[in-house]
Amino acid sequence: MTEAELYTLYKGVYVPSHLHPAQSLKYYEDFTFRPDDIVIVTYPRSGMTWMQEIVPLIMSGGDPASVETLPNWDRVPWLEENRACMLNLEQRPSPRMFSTHFHYDMMPASFFEVKPKVINVMRNPKDVFTSSFHYYGIASFLVQPGPQREFLEKFLNGKVMFGSWFDHVKGWLGADNKERIMYICYEEMARDLKDSVSRISQFLDKPLSAEVVEQIADRCLFKNMKKNNMSNFSAVPREFMDQTKSEFLRKGIAGDWKNQLTVEEVEYFDNFYKDKMKDVKFEFAWDLD
């Protein structure tokens, strides 16, 4: 099926119509934030599921029940998805935890007025592309990726769900109130998860003992997190996500793009990246080569 059949064009970017009907987008636009809300922001396939495991464990002081009793889409719901309308989020006690894939300039008015805390996770776009290529192949609500070079063109030009990776990253890097935003790269978490958990807990004003930090980090190792049926999307019906083709939590590593992209595609990607990101001063944790 085509983009016109599966996607809605919302504020200039594609969103899957099945997950984002008009009523859920309206709910999102009218949503009222609280100052102590925690919002996890990522471009798709950049570490959202990982952070949906880490943050509840930090906020609960390491209690495993925080990630074992609710699927991640209910424990840290995507505000723009239809599911959010059904969860009585207004009645949840503070601090509430939310997720979004939306760009900075797509956030609702209340976000800019209240200024909740944000954890913004970024990932090497080559790995985002690689992960997306496999994910699009298993999700019935997404346009099938087709030939790799064809999908690469769509990805680089933002003709995929949630638009351009470049616009998403640059928009959030240019956000106001940066003291309320923690920027962290997927590669930092892959390199030293314990240090990342410690830094996230400090940002959230939730001090933890070294022992609890270590327990959370161990539980959130990719190989361990994959075993949690509340996080690995195994509860999603096969007609929506066929994990016999590829697992939703596939490899969880940095640098898998080297196994996916051809030499020519890498050169093309690098030139595109250098042009789009030439004015960005942020020091990313990934190695583009």
Contacts in CASP RR format, 6 or more apart in sequence:
PFRMAT RR
TARGET T0000
AUTHOR 0000-0000-0000
METHOD contacts of the structure
MODEL  1
MTEAELYTLYKGVYVPSHLHPAQSLKYYEDFTFRPDDIVIVTYPRSGMTW
MQEIVPLIMSGGDPASVETLPNWDRVPWLEENRACMLNLEQRPSPRMFST
HFHYDMMPASFFEVKPKVINVMRNPKDVFTSSFHYYGIASFLVQPGPQRE
FLEKFLNGKVMFGSWFDHVKGWLGADNKERIMYICYEEMARDLKDSVSRI
SQFLDKPLSAEVVEQIADRCLFKNMKKNNMSNFSAVPREFMDQTKSEFLR
KGIAGDWKNQLTVEEVEYFDNFYKDKMKDVKFEFAWDLD
1 143 0 8 1.000
1 144 0 8 1.000
2 143 0 8 1.000
3 14 0 8 1.000
3 143 0 8 1.000
3 159 0 8 1.000
6 16 0 8 1.000
6 17 0 8 1.000
6 18 0 8 1.000
6 141 0 8 1.000
6 142 0 8 1.000
6 143 0 8 1.000
7 14 0 8 1.000
7 15 0 8 1.000
7 16 0 8 1.000
7 17 0 8 1.000
7 143 0 8 1.000
7 161 0 8 1.000
8 14 0 8 1.000
8 15 0 8 1.000
8 16 0 8 1.000
8 17 0 8 1.000
8 20 0 8 1.000
8 22 0 8 1.000
8 25 0 8 1.000
10 20 0 8 1.000
10 25 0 8 1.000
10 106 0 8 1.000
11 103 0 8 1.000
11 105 0 8 1.000
11 106 0 8 1.000
12 163 0 8 1.000
13 103 0 8 1.000
13 106 0 8 1.000
13 158 0 8 1.000
13 161 0 8 1.000
13 162 0 8 1.000
13 163 0 8 1.000
13 164 0 8 1.000
14 159 0 8 1.000
14 160 0 8 1.000
14 161 0 8 1.000
14 162 0 8 1.000
14 163 0 8 1.000
15 25 0 8 1.000
15 80 0 8 1.000
15 161 0 8 1.000
15 162 0 8 1.000
16 141 0 8 1.000
16 142 0 8 1.000
16 161 0 8 1.000
17 141 0 8 1.000
18 141 0 8 1.000
18 240 0 8 1.000
19 81 0 8 1.000
19 82 0 8 1.000
19 141 0 8 1.000
20 80 0 8 1.000
20 81 0 8 1.000
20 82 0 8 1.000
21 82 0 8 1.000
23 82 0 8 1.000
23 85 0 8 1.000
24 80 0 8 1.000
24 81 0 8 1.000
24 82 0 8 1.000
24 83 0 8 1.000
24 84 0 8 1.000
24 85 0 8 1.000
25 80 0 8 1.000
27 79 0 8 1.000
27 84 0 8 1.000
27 85 0 8 1.000
28 79 0 8 1.000
28 80 0 8 1.000
28 84 0 8 1.000
28 102 0 8 1.000
28 108 0 8 1.000
29 108 0 8 1.000
29 109 0 8 1.000
30 108 0 8 1.000
31 79 0 8 1.000
31 89 0 8 1.000
31 108 0 8 1.000
31 110 0 8 1.000
32 90 0 8 1.000
32 110 0 8 1.000
32 114 0 8 1.000
33 39 0 8 1.000
33 108 0 8 1.000
33 110 0 8 1.000
33 111 0 8 1.000
33 113 0 8 1.000
33 114 0 8 1.000
33 116 0 8 1.000
34 94 0 8 1.000
34 95 0 8 1.000
34 96 0 8 1.000
34 114 0 8 1.000
34 116 0 8 1.000
35 114 0 8 1.000
35 115 0 8 1.000
35 116 0 8 1.000
36 94 0 8 1.000
36 95 0 8 1.000
36 96 0 8 1.000
36 116 0 8 1.000
36 117 0 8 1.000
37 94 0 8 1.000
37 95 0 8 1.000
37 96 0 8 1.000
37 97 0 8 1.000
37 98 0 8 1.000
37 114 0 8 1.000
37 116 0 8 1.000
37 117 0 8 1.000
38 55 0 8 1.000
38 59 0 8 1.000
38 95 0 8 1.000
38 96 0 8 1.000
38 97 0 8 1.000
38 98 0 8 1.000
38 116 0 8 1.000
38 117 0 8 1.000
38 118 0 8 1.000
38 119 0 8 1.000
38 204 0 8 1.000
39 98 0 8 1.000
39 99 0 8 1.000
39 100 0 8 1.000
39 111 0 8 1.000
39 116 0 8 1.000
39 117 0 8 1.000
39 118 0 8 1.000
39 119 0 8 1.000
40 48 0 8 1.000
40 51 0 8 1.000
40 52 0 8 1.000
40 55 0 8 1.000
40 76 0 8 1.000
40 97 0 8 1.000
40 98 0 8 1.000
40 99 0 8 1.000
40 100 0 8 1.000
40 118 0 8 1.000
40 119 0 8 1.000
40 121 0 8 1.000
41 99 0 8 1.000
41 100 0 8 1.000
41 101 0 8 1.000
41 102 0 8 1.000
41 118 0 8 1.000
41 119 0 8 1.000
41 120 0 8 1.000
41 121 0 8 1.000
41 172 0 8 1.000
42 48 0 8 1.000
42 51 0 8 1.000
42 99 0 8 1.000
42 101 0 8 1.000
42 120 0 8 1.000
42 121 0 8 1.000
42 122 0 8 1.000
42 123 0 8 1.000
43 101 0 8 1.000
43 122 0 8 1.000
43 123 0 8 1.000
43 128 0 8 1.000
43 162 0 8 1.000
43 165 0 8 1.000
43 168 0 8 1.000
43 169 0 8 1.000
44 101 0 8 1.000
44 128 0 8 1.000
44 132 0 8 1.000
44 135 0 8 1.000
44 161 0 8 1.000
44 162 0 8 1.000
45 123 0 8 1.000
45 128 0 8 1.000
45 131 0 8 1.000
45 132 0 8 1.000
45 135 0 8 1.000
46 121 0 8 1.000
46 122 0 8 1.000
46 123 0 8 1.000
46 128 0 8 1.000
46 186 0 8 1.000
47 121 0 8 1.000
47 123 0 8 1.000
47 186 0 8 1.000
47 189 0 8 1.000
48 99 0 8 1.000
48 101 0 8 1.000
48 121 0 8 1.000
49 72 0 8 1.000
49 225 0 8 1.000
49 231 0 8 1.000
49 233 0 8 1.000
49 248 0 8 1.000
49 249 0 8 1.000
50 121 0 8 1.000
50 186 0 8 1.000
50 189 0 8 1.000
50 220 0 8 1.000
50 222 0 8 1.000
50 225 0 8 1.000
51 76 0 8 1.000
51 119 0 8 1.000
51 121 0 8 1.000
52 72 0 8 1.000
52 75 0 8 1.000
52 76 0 8 1.000
52 99 0 8 1.000
52 231 0 8 1.000
53 67 0 8 1.000
53 72 0 8 1.000
53 219 0 8 1.000
53 220 0 8 1.000
53 225 0 8 1.000
53 228 0 8 1.000
53 231 0 8 1.000
54 196 0 8 1.000
54 197 0 8 1.000
54 200 0 8 1.000
54 216 0 8 1.000
54 220 0 8 1.000
55 76 0 8 1.000
55 97 0 8 1.000
55 119 0 8 1.000
55 200 0 8 1.000
55 204 0 8 1.000
56 66 0 8 1.000
56 67 0 8 1.000
56 75 0 8 1.000
56 76 0 8 1.000
56 97 0 8 1.000
57 63 0 8 1.000
57 64 0 8 1.000
57 66 0 8 1.000
57 67 0 8 1.000
57 216 0 8 1.000
57 219 0 8 1.000
57 220 0 8 1.000
58 197 0 8 1.000
58 200 0 8 1.000
58 201 0 8 1.000
58 204 0 8 1.000
58 206 0 8 1.000
58 208 0 8 1.000
58 216 0 8 1.000
59 66 0 8 1.000
59 95 0 8 1.000
59 97 0 8 1.000
59 204 0 8 1.000
59 206 0 8 1.000
60 66 0 8 1.000
61 206 0 8 1.000
61 208 0 8 1.000
61 212 0 8 1.000
62 208 0 8 1.000
62 212 0 8 1.000
62 215 0 8 1.000
62 216 0 8 1.000
64 219 0 8 1.000
66 75 0 8 1.000
67 75 0 8 1.000
67 219 0 8 1.000
67 228 0 8 1.000
67 230 0 8 1.000
67 231 0 8 1.000
68 228 0 8 1.000
68 230 0 8 1.000
69 230 0 8 1.000
70 230 0 8 1.000
71 230 0 8 1.000
71 231 0 8 1.000
71 235 0 8 1.000
72 230 0 8 1.000
72 231 0 8 1.000
73 81 0 8 1.000
73 83 0 8 1.000
74 83 0 8 1.000
74 87 0 8 1.000
75 97 0 8 1.000
75 230 0 8 1.000
76 97 0 8 1.000
76 98 0 8 1.000
76 99 0 8 1.000
77 83 0 8 1.000
77 84 0 8 1.000
77 87 0 8 1.000
77 89 0 8 1.000
77 98 0 8 1.000
77 99 0 8 1.000
78 84 0 8 1.000
78 98 0 8 1.000
78 99 0 8 1.000
78 100 0 8 1.000
78 101 0 8 1.000
79 89 0 8 1.000
79 98 0 8 1.000
79 99 0 8 1.000
79 100 0 8 1.000
80 100 0 8 1.000
80 101 0 8 1.000
80 102 0 8 1.000
89 96 0 8 1.000
89 98 0 8 1.000
100 107 0 8 1.000
101 162 0 8 1.000
102 162 0 8 1.000
103 162 0 8 1.000
103 163 0 8 1.000
103 167 0 8 1.000
103 168 0 8 1.000
103 171 0 8 1.000
103 172 0 8 1.000
104 171 0 8 1.000
104 172 0 8 1.000
104 174 0 8 1.000
104 175 0 8 1.000
105 171 0 8 1.000
112 176 0 8 1.000
115 177 0 8 1.000
115 180 0 8 1.000
116 180 0 8 1.000
117 180 0 8 1.000
117 181 0 8 1.000
117 182 0 8 1.000
117 203 0 8 1.000
117 204 0 8 1.000
118 172 0 8 1.000
118 175 0 8 1.000
118 180 0 8 1.000
118 181 0 8 1.000
118 182 0 8 1.000
119 181 0 8 1.000
119 182 0 8 1.000
119 184 0 8 1.000
119 200 0 8 1.000
119 203 0 8 1.000
120 172 0 8 1.000
120 181 0 8 1.000
120 182 0 8 1.000
120 183 0 8 1.000
120 184 0 8 1.000
121 184 0 8 1.000
121 185 0 8 1.000
121 186 0 8 1.000
121 189 0 8 1.000
122 169 0 8 1.000
122 183 0 8 1.000
122 184 0 8 1.000
122 185 0 8 1.000
122 186 0 8 1.000
122 284 0 8 1.000
123 185 0 8 1.000
123 186 0 8 1.000
123 187 0 8 1.000
123 286 0 8 1.000
124 186 0 8 1.000
124 187 0 8 1.000
124 254 0 8 1.000
124 255 0 8 1.000
124 257 0 8 1.000
124 284 0 8 1.000
124 286 0 8 1.000
124 287 0 8 1.000
124 288 0 8 1.000
125 165 0 8 1.000
125 166 0 8 1.000
125 269 0 8 1.000
125 273 0 8 1.000
126 255 0 8 1.000
126 257 0 8 1.000
126 261 0 8 1.000
126 266 0 8 1.000
126 269 0 8 1.000
126 288 0 8 1.000
127 186 0 8 1.000
127 254 0 8 1.000
127 255 0 8 1.000
127 256 0 8 1.000
127 257 0 8 1.000
127 286 0 8 1.000
128 165 0 8 1.000
129 151 0 8 1.000
129 152 0 8 1.000
129 155 0 8 1.000
129 257 0 8 1.000
129 260 0 8 1.000
129 261 0 8 1.000
129 269 0 8 1.000
130 256 0 8 1.000
130 257 0 8 1.000
130 259 0 8 1.000
130 260 0 8 1.000
130 261 0 8 1.000
131 250 0 8 1.000
131 256 0 8 1.000
132 145 0 8 1.000
132 151 0 8 1.000
132 155 0 8 1.000
132 160 0 8 1.000
133 145 0 8 1.000
133 148 0 8 1.000
133 151 0 8 1.000
133 260 0 8 1.000
134 246 0 8 1.000
134 250 0 8 1.000
135 142 0 8 1.000
135 246 0 8 1.000
135 248 0 8 1.000
135 250 0 8 1.000
136 142 0 8 1.000
136 143 0 8 1.000
136 144 0 8 1.000
136 145 0 8 1.000
136 151 0 8 1.000
136 160 0 8 1.000
137 144 0 8 1.000
137 145 0 8 1.000
137 245 0 8 1.000
137 246 0 8 1.000
138 241 0 8 1.000
138 242 0 8 1.000
138 243 0 8 1.000
138 245 0 8 1.000
138 246 0 8 1.000
138 248 0 8 1.000
139 240 0 8 1.000
139 241 0 8 1.000
140 239 0 8 1.000
140 240 0 8 1.000
140 241 0 8 1.000
140 242 0 8 1.000
141 240 0 8 1.000
142 161 0 8 1.000
145 151 0 8 1.000
148 260 0 8 1.000
148 265 0 8 1.000
149 265 0 8 1.000
152 261 0 8 1.000
152 265 0 8 1.000
152 268 0 8 1.000
152 269 0 8 1.000
153 159 0 8 1.000
154 160 0 8 1.000
155 165 0 8 1.000
156 269 0 8 1.000
156 272 0 8 1.000
157 164 0 8 1.000
158 164 0 8 1.000
158 165 0 8 1.000
158 167 0 8 1.000
162 168 0 8 1.000
166 273 0 8 1.000
166 276 0 8 1.000
166 277 0 8 1.000
169 280 0 8 1.000
170 277 0 8 1.000
170 280 0 8 1.000
172 181 0 8 1.000
172 183 0 8 1.000
173 183 0 8 1.000
173 280 0 8 1.000
173 282 0 8 1.000
175 181 0 8 1.000
182 199 0 8 1.000
182 200 0 8 1.000
182 203 0 8 1.000
183 282 0 8 1.000
184 196 0 8 1.000
184 199 0 8 1.000
184 200 0 8 1.000
185 284 0 8 1.000
185 285 0 8 1.000
185 286 0 8 1.000
186 254 0 8 1.000
186 285 0 8 1.000
186 286 0 8 1.000
187 254 0 8 1.000
187 284 0 8 1.000
187 285 0 8 1.000
187 286 0 8 1.000
188 195 0 8 1.000
188 196 0 8 1.000
188 285 0 8 1.000
189 196 0 8 1.000
190 252 0 8 1.000
190 253 0 8 1.000
190 254 0 8 1.000
191 254 0 8 1.000
191 285 0 8 1.000
193 217 0 8 1.000
193 220 0 8 1.000
193 221 0 8 1.000
194 213 0 8 1.000
194 214 0 8 1.000
194 217 0 8 1.000
196 217 0 8 1.000
197 208 0 8 1.000
197 213 0 8 1.000
197 216 0 8 1.000
197 217 0 8 1.000
197 220 0 8 1.000
198 208 0 8 1.000
198 213 0 8 1.000
201 207 0 8 1.000
201 208 0 8 1.000
201 213 0 8 1.000
208 216 0 8 1.000
218 224 0 8 1.000
219 225 0 8 1.000
222 249 0 8 1.000
222 251 0 8 1.000
222 252 0 8 1.000
222 253 0 8 1.000
225 231 0 8 1.000
225 232 0 8 1.000
225 249 0 8 1.000
226 232 0 8 1.000
226 247 0 8 1.000
226 249 0 8 1.000
229 235 0 8 1.000
231 249 0 8 1.000
232 247 0 8 1.000
232 248 0 8 1.000
232 249 0 8 1.000
233 241 0 8 1.000
233 243 0 8 1.000
233 248 0 8 1.000
233 249 0 8 1.000
234 243 0 8 1.000
236 243 0 8 1.000
236 248 0 8 1.000
238 244 0 8 1.000
241 248 0 8 1.000
254 286 0 8 1.000
257 266 0 8 1.000
261 269 0 8 1.000
270 288 0 8 1.000
273 288 0 8 1.000
END
